[in-house]
Amino acid sequence: MFLAPFRARRGPALITAAAVMLGGLAAGSPAQAAVDDGLVLKYNLTETAGTVAEDSSGNGRNGVISGDATTLGTEGLQLGGTNGHVRLPNDVMRGLDSITVSTDVKISPDQGAPYFIWGMGNTSNGIGNGYLFTTGNSHRTAIASGNWATEQSTNAGRDLGRGAWKTITYTLSGGTAVLYEDGTEVARKTGVTITPGSIGGGTTTANYLGRSVYSADKYLKGQVRDFRIYNRALSADEVRELGYVSPEQRVALDLQNLSLGDTSAVVSDLKLPLTGPNGSAYTWSSSDAAIVSAQGAVTRPAHGEGTATVTLSATASWGGASASRTFSVTVPEDISDAQKVSEATAALNVWDAEAIRGNITLPTTGLHGTTVEWKSSDVSVITATGEVTRPGYGNRAAELNLQATVTLGKAKDKKKFRTTVLPLPKDEAKEGYAFAYFTGNDLAGENIFMAASRGNDALKWDELNGGKPVLKSGLGTKGLRDPFVIRSPEGDKFYMIATDLSIGSGTSWDASQRQGSQYIEVWESTDLVTWSAQRHVKVSPDTAGNTWAPEAHYDETIGAYVVYWASKIYADNDPSHSGGTYNKMMYSTTRDFRTFTEPKVWNDPRNSVIDSTVIKEGDTFYRFTKDEGRVSGCLDIMQEKSDELLAVDLPATDPRNWALMGNCIGKNAGTSGVEGPTVFKSNTEQKYYLFVDEFGGRGYIPLESTSLENPDWKLSSNYELPRAPRHGTVLPVTKAELEQLHGQLG
């Protein structure tokens, strides 16, 4: 199918159904909507020059265009995303018990977050203080009497499509709010207790199109036009007049916008979109599935067979309408086996070869499906499968060669690595503690802070680095939460892992569990003071909506670390993660925190669980977990035990492999709701500490018990924790390590 160039709706215009034709979508003349009764202001935003957004309602409430904004005439106002916006007059909502706000918006695909499409209210010290706004994140509109904690949201539960014009409308009257997209209702909320006119007592001085009332938020990047405010709630029929898009129009728009990029020389799998920005569902077919499948899997023709050309057909469907479009995909013949082996050999690496301190990863497969076989010049030090036996304390380091043979078909190549295995460290008593944590849900708090104990007292702490962060993130969301530190079983290496999440940047808790990170952040150190460069490592599957509170425990039975975290796992046929699900505990194993096995479910009790932590005593593993689904009777920490760290519990597991020992631990000890447990044994006496995060109150609170097998958790007394610590880790350290940490007080 060929699509003629299509011109999207303009201003309040609709695309006429007659514009949709067999074989294409002709550019038609828009029908003008004439819903004018009750207008407070109306900006067509079709100016060709100047800095005035003219109010065409006749009420004289002109706006001011400023920043990196460019007038495009009939294509609206382009906002560059740096500081471009339209400032509305002050007090624009004064006296309004009801309201309708509507605009056409085309959000840039690279729009930063968080952001407002429009926001009206007040700002105090950079923070919103009473406002009404719409954002494309989870496509929601909220009204607030104070800051974000007072928001009453009407939420579509999915992001607003980007790269395509959308008409978004919000109405509020009599406590009922309705959110529309392209003239169709997408969300409704009753019981709204705030009115627009009550915000600021009618005084509002931060009224913007393209800018947030939160100073740290991103500006809107994209195009806007036909911005309207009414003093009443429009009816559904009136909203439909503003921007209804028929099923045929949606299908045509989504096919017109569909792109696979450069398909002239495809050598890797294609990511075929399953949904369009206007809501269409795409289905795909291929003229030669052996070369390019309907799922986008690419198999290059064998070396010597020549280039192949395949036709992919996309069918877009919505509301009973459907249409198709084709793409020509050229796939060059495969490289030779010898080239594959050469590339695979070059890509091989033995990490930390010059200073090996534990078991290493020696992969048995390489690039291009090659096979890798390893040989060691001294299997008593490093085996062919990567198990390491270090020389004893005081002995010399062991030097040896590892040789990899890379094979594919008849092609073969070899690569040699010179390695040094360091002697074991001296076994020293633990004479203090290190504490890693974050401090809050804002940008300043979502970093990693550290503290050191005063001597061997687990309840008295001094903050490091003058109370400033010791680690910040430059990757992912650039927010860090829930840091966990683990000492290697040999004792002289540490790994720090953390959640990649920034609530402070404006991400909602809902969005962070639907379109959240699938990565964890990793650092390593030999002294807890100097840390490596940050690594951003994917551990969750593509179906995961989040990767929360990663922790690890070394499992001697497999010679590797078991890394576990909480994720919401969505259905394979729900790529937008719009369905309902709950958090379950996942796990993966690793030797080096670089290469991870495929993630698997560790604990799924059919209800939400997060924030697991594990301690081993004797032959028993004790696990502490936040029960969010009230499996144990309350929203609190529960304690379980098992003889196997990797024992798995699924909904059908009966009896459970991890036996429940206790629940409501925080409540029984006298706390409010708690999460984020970290557990450790006292260095000086038969006592165990369980720090829990009272998330709605005091932050971390220490509990203690003299036994794990027969626990009796009670609040500790006379403690002096760092300022505002949140979910983190306490780690016993040696005297020398403690002294090094105290040298970083700042």
N, C-alpha and C positions, 0 to 999 in steps of 0.2 A: 504493500500500500504506500502511496506517495501522499505526503501531507503538504498542502500549500502553506506558505508562510501565514501564521496566525497572529493576529494582534489581540492581546488580552484586553479584558474589559477596562474601561477608563472611567475614572471617577465613580459615580454611582451607577455606571452603565452596566447593562447585562449583555452577555453574548446571546444573540438571538438564536433560537433553535434552528431557524432556517439557514444559519451559517454552516451547520453540519451537513456535509454532503457525502455521497458515496465516492470513495476514492480520495477524499481530502476534506479539509476544513477551510472554507473560503473566508477571507477577511470581510466581515460585515459591518454595517453601521450600528453602533450601540444604541440601545433604547434607553432613554434618560429616565431615571427614577424621579418621582415628584413627591417624595415624602418630606414636606417642608414644615408641617404644623408642629409648633413647639420647639423649633430650633433655637438653641442658645448661641451657637456659632457654627459656621460651616466654612472650611478651607478646601477649595478645590485643588490648590497647590499645582496649578497649571501655569504659573507665572513663567516668563521666559528670562527674566532678569530681576535684580533687586533683592532687598532683604525683608520685604513685607509679605506676609501671608495674608492675603485679603480675605476678610470675612464677608462671604457672599450672602449671608443670611439677612443682611440689612441692619444688624444690631451694632455694627461698628466695633466689634471685638477683634481687631486685627492682631495677628501674631508677628513675632520677630524671628526671621531666619538667621541663624548664625553658625559659626564653625565651618567644618568642611562639608557644607551642603551645596549642591549644584541644582539649579532649576533646569528642568528638562521639558518644559512645556506640557504637552498632552501626556507625556510619560511620567509626570509627577515630579516629586522632589527627591533627588538622590542624596542619601546621607552616607558619608564616608566611613563612619565607625570610630573616628577619633574624637571629635567634639561637635559634630553637626547635629542640630536639633532645631525645633521650633518652640519658642517660649510663648506660652499662652498668657492672657491677661491674669492678673491676680484675682482671687476670690471668685473664680468662674463657676464654682458649685454652690455659692451662697444661696440659701433658701430652698435648695432642691431636696425634696423628699423622695423623688423618683428621678431616674436618669436613664438615658441611652447614650452610649459612646460607640461610634462605628468608624472604621477606616479601611481603606485598601492598603495592603502592605505586601511587599515582595522582599523577603528576608534573604540576605546573602548566605550562600552555603557555608562561608567561613565566619559567620557571626560568633563573636565571643560570648561567654556567659560569666556571670548572670547579666541579664539585660531587661529593660522594659521597652515595649513598643510605644506605650504612652503611660504617663503617670501624672497624677494631680494631687497635690497635698502640701506637706511641709517637710522641711529637713532641719534637724537639730544636730549640730556637731557631726555632720556627714551621715547621719542616720535618719531614715524615714520616721516621721512622727505624725501619724495620721495621714492617710492617703488612699487613693483608688488607682489601680494600675492593671495593665495586661502585659503578659509576657508569652512568648512562644514556647518557653520551657514547660513541658507538660501542658501547654496551652491552657493557661488559667488566668482568671481575673480575680483580684482580691480587694476587699475594702478593709481598712484598719483604722482603729482609733489611736494607736500608738505605733510601736515598732512591729517587726515581723511576728512577734509572739501574739499579737492581737488580730492577725489577719483572719478574715472569714472568706474562704476561697471557693470559687466555682471552677472545677477542674475537669478538663476533657480527658485527662489520663494519658495523653500522648503528645509528642511534640508537634507544633505547627509546621507544616511542610515548608521547606526552603527552596529558593530558586524559582518560585512560581507566585503569581499574584493571588492573594487571598483576601476576601472580605470578612473581617471579624467584627462582631457586634456583641455588646453586652447591655442587658437591660436589668434594672432593679426597681422594684416597686412593691410596697406592702410586705416587705420581708422576703420576697422571692426574687432570686437572681437567675437569669438565663444567659447562657453563652451560646453564640451562633458562629458557625463557620460556613461561608458561602451560602447564607440564607437558610441553613439547616441547623436545628438545635443539636448541640453536642454535649451540653451539661446543664444541670439545673440544681439550685440549692435553695432550700426553704429555711426559714428561721434566722435570716440575716437581721441582726439587731442594730446595725449602724446605717445611718443615712448619709448621702453625700453632703448635705448641707450642715451636718453636725461636725464634720471634720474641721478642726481648728476653730470651732464656733463660727464657721463661715469664712474665716480668714485663711486663705491658702496662697502661698507665695512661691511654691515650687511646682508649677504646672507646665508640663512639657509633652511634646511629641518627639519621640526618638531619644529620650533621656530618662534616666531613673531618678527617683528622689533619694537614692542611696549614692553618695558621692563616689564610692569605690567601684560601682558597677560599670559595665561596659555600655558604650553608646550603641544605638541601633545602627547596623550597617545594612543598607538596602535602599528600597524606594518606598515612598508613601504618597498617597493622594486621597482626596475626598474624605477628609477628617471631619466628623460631625459630633456635636453634643446636643442632646435634646433635654427638655425639662420634664419629660414623661417617658414611660416605658412603651416603646413601639410594640405593636401586636406582631405575632408571628408572620402574618401576611405582609405587614409593612416591612419587616426585616427581610423577607423574601424578595421584595421589590428592590432592596438595596444591593443585592448581590447574589441572587440565586444562580447556581450553575447546574444545568441538567446533567443526567447521566451521560448523554452523548457528548456534551461539552467536556466533562471531566475526562472521559476516555481520550478524546482528541487532544486535549491539552497535555495529558500525561504522555501520550505517544510522541507528541511534538517535542517535549522536553527530554525524552529518553535518549541517553547516550551511553555508549560503551567505550568511549575514548578512541584512541588510535588502534584500529584492528588490522593494520596492514602487515604486521609481522608479530603475531601472538605466539609466545613461547611458554606461557604459564597459564594456569587456570584463570578463567574470567569470573568476576563476581557479578552475577546477573541479578539486577534488582527485582524484588518481588512485589514492591508497592511503589506507586507514584506519589508525587507531592500533592496531587489532588484527590488521592484516595483510591485510585484504580489498583486492582490486583493484576500483576503480570504473570502470564504463563508462557513458557518457552518451548520451542521445538527446534530440531536441528535436521538439516538435510543429510548429515553424516555424523551420527552420534559416536562413531568409532574415533573420530578426530576431535569434535567438540560436542560434548553431551548437552542435553537440555538443562543440566545443572551447572554448566560452565566448565566442566572438567576437560582439559586439553591434553590430547595424546598426539605428539608430533609424529608425522610419517617417519618410518625407519630411515636411517642414513642411506642415501643413494636412491630413495624413492621419489624425491622431488617435493616441491611445495604443494600443499592442498588448500583449496578454497571451499569454505563451508558457508551456507546460508542459515543464519539464526532468525527465527520468527518469534516476535513478541506479540502476544495478544493481551490487550488491556481490557478489563471488565469492571463495570460498576453499575449497580442498580438495574441490571437487565440489559445494559448496552455493552457492546464490545466492538473492537476494531483491532487491526493488526498492522505491524510494521516489520520490515526485514532489515537485517544487517549482514553485510558480507565480511567474513572473517578469513584472513589469510594466515595459514600456519606453516612456517618453514620446516623443511625436513630436519630431523634430529641430528645432533652432532654425533661423531663416531664414539665408539666405546673407549677408544684411546684418549680422546679429548675429555670424556666424562671422568675417566680415572685420573687424568692429570689435574682436573679442577677439584675433584674430591680430595686428592692427596694434598694439594695446596691449602685446602680449607681445614685440614686436621690440625688440632692443637691439644697440647697437654698443659692445662692451666697450672700456674705456679710451679712450673717444672724446676725452677732454681731453688725452691724452698718448700718442699712438700711436707705437710704436717698431718695428713690423714688420708683415708681412702680417696681415690681419684676416679674420675669418669673416663673410661676407655671405650668409646662407642664401637659397636660391632657393625653398624651400617653408616654409610656416608652419603654425600650428595649423589644425585642421579641414580639412587638405588644400588650403589656400590656396596660390596661386602668388605669389612675391615677385620683383619686378623692381627693380633698383637703377640709379640714375643718379648720377654724380659731377659736381660743378661744376668739377673740375680733374682730368681723367684722367691727367695727367702726374704727379700725386702719389698719388692712389688711383684705381684702375680700378674699373669696375662689378662686377668679380669679386673685389675685395679686395686686389689686389697693391699694395704700397706702395713708393714711391720717396721716401726722406727727403731733405730739403735737406742740402747738404754741411755739414761741420763749420764753425762760425763764422757760418753764415747764420741768418736768422730762421726761426722755426717757420712752417709753412704752415697756413693755416686755410681750410677749404672745407666745403661742404655735401654730405651724402649724402642722397638721397631714395629711399625705398622705396615702391613701388606694390604694394598687396596686392589680389589679385583672386580671386574665386570666382564662376563663372557671370557674371551681369551686375552683381554687386555689386563695388564698388571703393572703396579708401581709400588715402590717402597719409600718410606720416610722414617728417619731416625731422630729420636729425641734424647738429648743428654739430660738426665734428671739428678737432683740432689735431694735426698731424704734426710731431714734434720733429726738429731737425737731428741729423745723425749725430754721435756722440762723436768725440773725438780718438783717433787710432790710436796706442796706447801699447805699449811693449815690456812683456813679462811678466817680472816681477822677483821672483816668489815663487809660492807654492802655497797653496790652501785644501784642507782634507780634511774630508769629512763621512762619518760612520760610525755604527754602533750597537756595543754592547759585549758583549752576551751574551743567553742564552736565558731570563733572568729579567725580572721587571717593571721593575727598575731599569735593565737593559741595553737593553730594547726601546724606546729613545728615540733621538733624533738628537743626536749630539755633533759638535763641530767642533774642528779644530786648524788652526794657521797655521804655515807653515814659518819657520825662522830664516833670513831672507834668501832667497837663491835656491838653498838646499840642499834638495833633495827628500827627503833622508834624516834631517833633524833637524826636530823638531816641538815646538810649545808648545800645550797644550790651552787652549781658550777657555772662558770662563765658569767658571773655576775647576774645570774637569773635570766640571761638571754639564751636563745636557742643555740644548741651545739650543732644541729644539722637542719638544713632547709632543703626543700625539694625544688629542683629545676626541671622535673619531668612529670608527665601525666597531668593530673589536676593541679599539681604544685601544692597540694595540701597533704600533711602527714598526721596520722592519728594512730593510736594503739601500738606504739613501738614495743617490740619484743627482742630481747637480747639472749643469745644462747652461747654457752662456752662449749667448745669442741670436747669430745671425750678424752682427747689427749691433754687438754687443759691450756694450750697456748695460742688459741685462735678464737675469735668471737665473730658472730654474725648478728647484725641488726636487721630486722625486717619490720615493715610498717604498712599500714593501710594507705592506699592512694585515694584520698577523699578530701574534698574541700567544701564543707558546709558554709564556711565563712565567705566564700565567693558567691553565694546565693543559690547554690544547688539545693533543691528541696529534698526532704528525706524520701519522698516517693520516687523522684527522678533518680536519686542516687542508688536506688535498688532496682531500677529498670534499665537505665542507660549508664550505670556506674562503671567503674573501672574493672577490668579483668586482670589487672596487674598487681604485683606487690613491689615495694621498694626495698632494695637490698644494699647494705654496706658491709664491709668486713674490716677487722682490726686485730692487732696482736697485743694491744695494751689498753683498749677502751678509751684512748685519748685521740689517737690519729686514725682517721677512718678513710677507707678507700673512696674512689669515685662512686657516685650513686649508680645502681643498676635498676632498670625498669623492666621487670621480668613478667611475662604473661604466664599465669598458672591456671586460670579458670577457662572453661570452655566458652565457645561463642554464645552458647545459650544462657550464660550467667549474666545477671543484672548487676552484680556487685561482688566484691572480694574483700570481706571485712575481717579485721582483727586477726591477721595471720600469726601463728605461733609454730613452734617446732619442738620436737623431742627426738633425741638420738635413740635408734632402735638397734641394739647390739646384734639381734638375730638376723638382720639384713645388712648390717654395716653401712647404714645410711640414715639421714635425718628424715623423719616424717613431718611434713609441713601440713598444717591444717588451718582452715578458715571457714567463714560462713558465706554462703551464696544463695541467692534466689535463682533457681534453675527454671527457665521457661521452655515451653514446648518447641520442638524443632520447627513447627509450622507457624510460630509466633515470633518472627524476626524483630518486630518492633517492641517485643516484650510488653505488650499491652494487657495480657491476661492476668489472672490471679494466681499467686503461688505463695510460698513461704520460705524462710531461710532454713537451710539445712547445713550441717557441717560436712565439708569436703576435705579430701587429703590428696597429697602427692608425695613422692619421695625424691630425695636428691642427695648427692654426695658433696656438691660444691656450691649450691645455691645459684647455679647457672643453668644446669640441665635438669629438668624436672620430668617425671613420668606423667602419663595422662592422668588427669584428676578423676577421682572416684568419690562416691558418697561414703562417708564415714558414719554419720549419725543422722537418721531421718525418722523421728518419732511421729511423723504425720502432723507435727505442729512446729512452729518456728523456734529454733534454737540458735544462739550465737555465742561468741566470746568463750570458747572452751580453752582451758589451760590444764596441763597435766604435770603431776609429780610422781616419781617412783620411789617406793619405800620397800626394801626387800625384793620380793618377786611380784609385788602388786603395783599396778598403775591406778592412781586416783585422779579422776577427772572432775573438774568444776566447770559448770556451764550455766549461762543465763538462759532460763526457760521463759521464752516470750509467749508461748502458746498455752501456758499454765498446765503443762503436762503434770507437774508435781503439785499443783494446787494454788500457786501464786506466781506473780511476776517477779522472779528473784533468782538466786543462785541455787543450783542443786548439785549434789555430790554423788558420784558413781565410782565403781571400781571394776577392774578386769585384770586377769592374768596375762592378757595379750593386748599390746598397744593397738594393733591393727584389727582388733575385733570389730566387726561392722554390725550396726543395727539399722534395719530397714523397717518400713511400716508392718511388714508381715512377720518380722522376727519375734518369735514367742517360744520360750522366754527370751528376754533381752540378754545380749552377751555382756553388756555393762550393767551391773546390778545397782539399782538405786539405793543409796545409803542414807540420804537426808535431803530435805528440800527446805525452801523458805529460810535459807541460812541467815540472810541479812535481817529479815523481819523478826526472826526468833532472837536475834542478837540486839534488836532495838533500832534498826535503821529504817529509812524509807526505801523506795525502790532502788535496787543496786544492779550493777552490771560490771563488766570488765575485770573479772577476778585475776589476781596473780598470787601464786602460792609458793612459799619457800620455807626451808627448815632453818631454825635458829642455829647459829654457829657455836653457841655457848651452852645450850641446855636442851632438854627434851621438850621442845616446843615447836609448833608450826604457826606461821603467820599466813593469813589470807587477807590481802588488801582488796577491798571492793569499792567500786566507784558509785557513790550516791549521786546519780546523774541529775537529780532535780534539787539537790541541796548542797552538801558539804564537799563533794568530790570524793577523793580517796579517803577511806576510813580503814584502820587496821583492826582485824579480828585475830584471835589466837585460840589454839587448842593444843593440849598436850599429846593428842593422839589423832592419827588419821583413820585408824581402823575403828576407833570408838570416839568419834568427834563430838566435841562440845564447844562450838564456836561462840566466843564472847568478845565484846568490845575491849580492845586494849585501853589502858589508862596512861595518862601523862605522856602523850606523844606530841612530837613537833615535826610534822611533815613539811615538805616544801610548799610554797604558795600555790594553791589551786591545781594540784596534780590530778590528772585524769588518766584513764586506762593506760597502763604501762607495765613495766617489769622490774622486779627487784632481783638482783643477782649477787650471791656471795662472792667476795673477792679476797685475794691475799693481802698481806700487809703492804708489800711493794706496790701492788696495783692500787690499793687505797691511797697510798702516799702520792702516787702519780695523779690520781683523780683530785686530791686536795690541792695539788699544784695548779689546778685549773679553776680555782674558785673565782678568779677574776676580780 
